[in-house]
Amino acid sequence: MKITHETEGTAAIFTVCGQVDMHTSPELRGSLRKALEGRATPLVVDLGQVSFIDSSGLATLIEALQAVGRYGGKLRLCGLAPDVRKLFDLARLSTIFDLRDNRDAALK
Amino acid sequence: MTDTTGRQGDHAACAPDRLEGTLPSHPKYLPLVRAITVEAAELAGIETETARHLMLAITEAWSNVIRHAYHNAEDQRIDFRFEASPGELLIEIEDHATWVDPSRIASRPLDQIRPGGLGVHLIQSTMDDVAYTRNEHGGTTLRLVKRVAPAEDPTS
């Protein structure tokens, strides 16, 4: 898994590439934590290049959602591939997260 | 020629539709576990969507063994077995730790939005049969079954 991080005004954008599982989700959690400490909003996580995500990855994103909520910020996920989107549906998380088609839509 | 174990010839027989092996309990091997799963599914004639469900279920199950049976120790053994038969694929994951009561790793209600507790739900919602039994090593064997429609014979 690879993560790149950019900022745009108050927004923080994380682009995640590869597979997110028990082995790699701690790295994602650590990356997001820095933006959460800086109260970034919107916090955008681009999952367009994620080929696989498991419950530990979903848990990491739920933690981030709860953290941004505590300071009144927004978390937006974008670019989900159909297979990844199906997992969100399976876990009944599609309506909990703000899912956007792409990064531009996530930054609006 | 039959040897004292009843085997024919000089080599032990190996069922062609059964794959088995052992990997260390380090989470870095999870992509390898998924790769084996998807290849085993393809060899069993399982279509891609179902194979993705299998990858998810085995990832969750394997992660539970590392977390709950081995308490994140990275040097313990996890045995696995895939067995394809007409209409179903059986996957067994076996640890050598102590028996883990499945209720300790129970699923959470999905209307409670909090991290954790999703893994068991994902296993149960993607597999047809899920059973935990105590194994001969004193640990836990998880038996997962996915039933599949028999592949059509392209020559018929």
Interface residues (C-beta under 8 A of the other chain):
Chain A: Q19 D21 M22 H23 F52 D54 S55 S56 L58 A59 T60 I62 E63 Q66 D83 L87 L90 A91 R92 I96
Chain B: P27 K28 L30 P31 R34 R52 M55 L56 T59 E60 S63 I66 R67 L110 D111 I113 R114 P115 G116 L118 G119 H121 L122 S125 T126
